[in-house]
Amino acid sequence: MVFDRIFKKDLEEELERCRGEAESLSKDNEKLRSRLAKREEKAKSEPGMIQELKEALNRAENKIQVLEHTISEQKSNSEMSASSVCAETFYLPARKSLEVLSRLSSLKSGSENLLSFYLPAGRAVSSIEGLDGEAAGFIGGAGAQNGIAGFFDLSDVSLCRIFAVLPFSPESLSESLSLSFNTGPAEEIVGKKITVAFVLAHGGESFIGVSNETDLLYGQLVKSSVKEKHTKGGWSQKRFERLREEDIRHHAEKAGEAFMGMMDEYRGIVDLIVIGGDKALGDLIVGNPPVPKIYRQFETRPEKHAGEKIKKEIWSCRFYKLS
């Protein structure tokens, strides 16, 4: 099929890569914990070393969380389908997404059997009458947060069954059968010219920024000390969990102040807020914003130069090809 030349990412290879990187980071974490334990007795005399080790451990744990989320997402993408439905998933930037949509729009049929549908975020997939039960079950698990666009050839399911989780939700529910696919609304969403503020929230390290579809206007990594996870159990674990929660609240306050300062600077041009990472922490950071907010899943992790990667992901689509 013509789209196979565009969809180059292989799901199994991506899973293996993520598993390998997560395993390597877990080993590094154990080494860091061991070093930290040895240094704790010297904390008073060497506070700088302890802080450095804690920050390194936090960074590694944040990256592991991102990888574990990616692995979980990839697994769920595979497991959402019924036994007779298989799927490949591809994460494409805006330019590639528009290329795929253009190719879809060029397909023609001799009869009105090409189904195009748009499902807003939060709407039940059962609202789309032209879908069979197996495909509907798969789609319902994939596109709840952002809404989706779908393009199915009902004359032969082996020819084309593609849907995409879009950067932003369609404004209304629609479906149509025609001689060609109606990709116009999807292309408008992918090419949407708006300015967004975003937060990629993780305990100890969060990245905030402002971007439009072409440029990163502002980016800042907000860091604070958050105690590493504690698993010894009993009173000690409860105490550490309480202290860790306090650290996370402090981080939310620090990141929230930075976010509000950023919003003041870009007041009047931000149309939407995008929250990724830890949803609850992200909500604490943004507070009660004057503009709508949505939630996205990001593969990028918080680090000094994450802004451009986050911008790219915001305007990207996740395509699913069912077979």
C-alpha positions as CSV (number, residue, x, y, z in Angstrom):
1,M,0.0,0.0,0.0
2,V,1.2,3.5,-0.8
3,F,1.2,4.5,2.9
4,D,3.7,1.8,3.9
5,R,6.5,4.0,2.5
6,I,5.5,6.7,5.0
7,F,4.8,4.6,8.0
8,K,8.4,3.4,8.8
9,K,8.3,3.0,12.5
10,D,8.1,-0.6,13.7
11,L,6.1,-1.2,16.9
12,E,8.1,-4.2,18.1
13,E,11.4,-2.5,17.6
14,E,10.2,0.6,19.4
15,L,9.0,-1.5,22.3
16,E,12.4,-3.3,22.5
17,R,14.2,0.0,22.4
18,C,12.1,1.4,25.2
19,R,12.5,-1.8,27.3
20,G,16.2,-1.8,26.9
21,E,16.6,1.9,27.8
22,A,14.3,1.5,30.8
23,E,16.3,-1.5,32.0
24,S,19.5,0.3,31.6
25,L,18.2,3.3,33.5
26,S,16.9,1.1,36.3
27,K,20.4,-0.3,36.7
28,D,21.8,3.2,36.8
29,N,19.2,4.1,39.4
30,E,20.3,1.2,41.7
31,K,23.9,2.4,41.5
32,L,22.7,6.0,42.3
33,R,20.7,4.8,45.3
34,S,23.7,2.8,46.5
35,R,26.0,5.8,46.2
36,L,23.3,8.0,47.9
37,A,23.0,5.6,50.8
38,K,26.8,5.6,51.4
39,R,26.8,9.4,51.3
40,E,23.8,10.1,53.5
41,E,26.0,9.7,56.6
42,K,28.2,12.4,55.3
43,A,25.4,14.7,54.3
44,K,26.3,17.4,56.8
45,S,29.9,17.6,55.6
46,E,29.1,17.1,51.9
47,P,25.6,18.5,51.2
48,G,26.6,19.4,47.7
49,M,27.4,15.9,46.8
50,I,24.1,14.6,48.3
51,Q,22.1,17.1,46.4
52,E,23.9,16.3,43.1
53,L,23.1,12.6,43.5
54,K,19.5,13.2,44.4
55,E,19.0,15.4,41.3
56,A,20.7,12.8,39.1
57,L,18.4,10.1,40.6
58,N,15.3,12.3,40.0
59,R,16.3,12.9,36.4
60,A,16.8,9.2,35.8
61,E,13.4,8.3,37.5
62,N,11.6,10.9,35.4
63,K,13.1,9.4,32.2
64,I,12.1,5.9,33.3
65,Q,8.5,7.1,33.9
66,V,8.4,8.5,30.4
67,L,9.7,5.2,29.0
68,E,7.3,3.1,31.1
69,H,4.5,5.3,29.9
70,T,5.5,4.8,26.3
71,I,5.8,1.0,26.7
72,S,2.4,0.9,28.4
73,E,0.8,3.0,25.7
74,Q,2.3,0.9,22.9
75,K,1.1,-2.3,24.7
76,S,-2.4,-0.8,25.2
77,N,-2.5,0.1,21.5
78,S,-1.9,-3.5,20.6
79,E,-4.2,-5.0,23.2
80,M,-7.1,-2.7,22.4
81,S,-7.9,-4.6,19.3
82,A,-10.0,-7.7,19.2
83,S,-8.4,-11.0,18.1
84,S,-9.2,-10.4,14.4
85,V,-8.1,-6.7,14.4
86,C,-4.4,-5.8,14.2
87,A,-2.9,-2.3,14.2
88,E,0.2,-0.5,13.5
89,T,0.7,2.9,15.1
90,F,2.8,5.8,13.8
91,Y,3.6,9.1,15.3
92,L,4.0,11.7,12.6
93,P,4.9,15.4,12.7
94,A,2.7,18.0,11.1
95,R,4.4,18.0,7.7
96,K,4.2,14.2,7.3
97,S,0.7,14.1,8.7
98,L,-0.4,16.6,6.0
99,E,1.3,14.4,3.4
100,V,-0.6,11.3,4.5
101,L,-3.9,13.3,4.5
102,S,-3.2,14.6,1.0
103,R,-2.6,11.1,-0.2
104,L,-5.8,9.9,1.4
105,S,-7.8,12.7,-0.2
106,S,-6.5,11.6,-3.6
107,L,-8.0,8.2,-3.4
108,K,-11.2,7.7,-5.5
109,S,-13.9,5.0,-5.5
110,G,-16.4,4.0,-8.1
111,S,-19.2,4.1,-5.5
112,E,-19.9,6.0,-2.3
113,N,-18.2,3.6,0.1
114,L,-15.4,5.7,1.5
115,L,-16.3,6.6,5.1
116,S,-14.8,9.8,6.6
117,F,-15.7,10.6,10.2
118,Y,-14.7,13.0,12.9
119,L,-15.2,12.3,16.6
120,P,-14.7,15.1,19.1
121,A,-13.0,14.5,22.5
122,G,-15.4,12.9,25.0
123,R,-17.9,11.6,22.4
124,A,-18.7,7.9,22.3
125,V,-17.4,6.1,19.2
126,S,-20.9,4.4,19.0
127,S,-22.0,7.8,17.6
128,I,-20.3,6.7,14.3
129,E,-22.9,4.5,12.6
130,G,-20.7,3.2,9.8
131,L,-18.1,1.4,12.0
132,D,-18.2,-2.3,12.7
133,G,-18.0,-3.4,16.4
134,E,-14.3,-4.5,16.3
135,A,-13.0,-1.3,14.8
136,A,-15.3,0.8,17.1
137,G,-13.9,-1.0,20.1
138,F,-10.3,-0.3,19.1
139,I,-11.0,3.4,18.2
140,G,-12.9,4.0,21.4
141,G,-9.8,3.2,23.5
142,A,-7.4,5.3,21.5
143,G,-9.0,8.7,20.9
144,A,-10.9,9.7,24.0
145,Q,-8.6,12.6,25.0
146,N,-8.2,14.5,21.8
147,G,-10.8,13.3,19.3
148,I,-10.1,11.5,16.1
149,A,-10.5,11.5,12.3
150,G,-11.1,8.2,10.5
151,F,-10.9,7.1,6.9
152,F,-12.3,3.6,6.0
153,D,-13.0,1.9,2.7
154,L,-16.1,0.0,3.5
155,S,-16.0,-2.0,0.2
156,D,-12.9,-3.9,1.3
157,V,-11.4,-3.5,4.8
158,S,-8.1,-4.8,3.6
159,L,-7.6,-1.7,1.4
160,C,-7.8,1.2,3.9
161,R,-8.8,1.5,7.5
162,I,-6.9,4.5,9.0
163,F,-7.7,6.8,11.8
164,A,-5.6,9.5,13.5
165,V,-5.6,11.0,17.0
166,L,-5.4,14.7,16.1
167,P,-3.4,17.5,17.8
168,F,-6.7,19.2,18.7
169,S,-10.3,18.0,18.9
170,P,-12.7,18.3,16.0
171,E,-15.4,20.9,16.8
172,S,-18.3,18.7,15.9
173,L,-19.3,15.1,15.2
174,S,-19.6,14.2,11.5
175,E,-19.5,11.2,9.2
176,S,-20.0,10.9,5.5
177,L,-19.9,8.3,2.7
178,S,-18.6,9.6,-0.6
179,L,-16.5,8.8,-3.7
180,S,-13.4,10.3,-1.9
181,F,-12.3,10.9,1.6
182,N,-13.1,14.2,3.3
183,T,-9.7,15.1,4.8
184,G,-10.3,18.9,4.9
185,P,-11.3,19.2,8.6
186,A,-8.3,17.1,9.6
187,E,-5.9,19.2,7.5
188,E,-7.3,22.4,9.1
189,I,-6.7,21.0,12.6
190,V,-3.1,19.9,11.8
191,G,-2.4,23.2,10.2
192,K,-4.2,25.2,12.9
193,K,-2.6,28.6,13.6
194,I,-2.9,29.1,17.3
195,T,-0.6,29.9,20.2
196,V,-0.5,27.4,23.1
197,A,1.0,27.4,26.5
198,F,2.2,24.0,27.7
199,V,3.3,22.2,30.8
200,L,5.2,18.9,30.8
201,A,4.8,18.1,34.5
202,H,7.0,15.7,36.5
203,G,7.9,15.7,40.2
204,G,11.1,17.7,40.6
205,E,11.4,18.7,36.9
206,S,8.7,20.3,34.8
207,F,9.0,22.1,31.5
208,I,6.8,25.1,30.7
209,G,6.6,27.0,27.4
210,V,4.7,28.9,24.8
211,S,4.6,28.0,21.2
212,N,2.7,28.5,17.9
213,E,2.7,26.1,15.0
214,T,6.1,27.3,13.7
215,D,8.1,28.7,16.6
216,L,8.9,28.1,20.2
217,L,8.3,31.5,21.8
218,Y,9.3,30.6,25.3
219,G,10.7,27.6,27.2
220,Q,11.8,27.1,30.8
221,L,12.8,24.0,32.8
222,V,11.7,24.4,36.5
223,K,13.6,22.2,38.9
224,S,13.3,21.5,42.6
225,S,14.5,18.9,45.0
226,V,12.0,16.0,45.4
227,K,12.9,13.0,47.5
228,E,13.4,9.7,45.7
229,K,10.7,7.0,46.1
230,H,11.1,5.0,49.3
231,T,10.1,1.3,49.5
232,K,11.3,0.1,52.9
233,G,7.7,-0.1,54.3
234,G,6.3,0.7,57.7
235,W,6.6,4.1,59.5
236,S,9.7,5.0,57.6
237,Q,8.0,4.7,54.3
238,K,5.0,6.7,55.4
239,R,7.3,9.5,56.7
240,F,9.2,9.5,53.4
241,E,5.9,9.5,51.4
242,R,4.7,12.5,53.4
243,L,8.0,14.4,52.9
244,R,7.9,13.5,49.2
245,E,4.3,14.8,48.9
246,E,5.5,18.1,50.5
247,D,8.4,18.3,48.0
248,I,6.0,17.8,45.1
249,R,3.6,20.5,46.5
250,H,6.6,22.8,46.7
251,H,7.5,22.0,43.2
252,A,4.0,22.7,42.0
253,E,4.1,26.1,43.7
254,K,7.5,26.9,42.2
255,A,6.5,25.8,38.7
256,G,3.1,27.5,39.1
257,E,4.7,30.8,39.9
258,A,6.9,30.4,36.8
259,F,3.9,29.5,34.7
260,M,1.8,32.5,35.9
261,G,4.7,34.8,35.2
262,M,5.0,33.3,31.7
263,M,1.2,33.7,31.1
264,D,1.4,37.3,32.2
265,E,4.1,38.0,29.7
266,Y,2.1,36.3,26.9
267,R,-1.3,37.4,28.0
268,G,-3.7,38.0,25.2
269,I,-2.0,35.7,22.6
270,V,-2.4,32.3,24.3
271,D,-5.4,30.4,23.0
272,L,-5.1,27.0,24.7
273,I,-3.1,25.2,27.4
274,V,-1.7,21.8,26.8
275,I,-0.8,19.6,29.8
276,G,1.3,16.5,29.6
277,G,3.1,14.2,32.0
278,D,1.6,14.0,35.5
279,K,-2.0,15.2,34.9
280,A,-2.7,16.0,38.6
281,L,0.6,17.9,39.0
282,G,0.0,19.7,35.7
283,D,-3.5,20.9,37.0
284,L,-1.9,22.2,40.1
285,I,0.7,24.1,38.1
286,V,-1.7,25.8,35.7
287,G,-4.3,26.6,38.4
288,N,-7.5,28.1,37.0
289,P,-6.4,29.4,33.6
290,P,-8.4,32.0,31.6
291,V,-8.3,29.8,28.5
292,P,-9.3,26.2,27.8
293,K,-6.9,23.3,28.6
294,I,-6.4,19.9,27.1
295,Y,-4.3,16.8,28.0
296,R,-1.7,15.2,25.8
297,Q,0.6,12.2,26.0
298,F,4.2,13.2,25.3
299,E,7.2,11.0,24.6
300,T,9.6,13.8,25.4
301,R,10.9,14.1,29.0
302,P,11.6,17.3,30.9
303,E,15.1,18.6,30.2
304,K,16.8,21.9,29.4
305,H,16.2,21.7,25.6
306,A,12.8,19.9,25.6
307,G,10.8,22.9,24.2
308,E,11.3,22.2,20.5
309,K,10.5,18.6,20.9
310,I,7.3,19.4,22.8
311,K,6.3,21.9,20.2
312,K,6.8,19.3,17.5
313,E,4.7,16.7,19.4
314,I,1.9,19.1,20.1
315,W,1.3,19.5,16.3
316,S,1.9,15.8,15.5
317,C,-0.7,13.1,14.8
318,R,-0.8,9.5,16.0
319,F,-2.0,7.4,13.0
320,Y,-3.4,3.9,13.4
321,K,-3.6,1.5,10.4
322,L,-6.0,-1.4,11.1
323,S,-5.8,-4.7,9.3
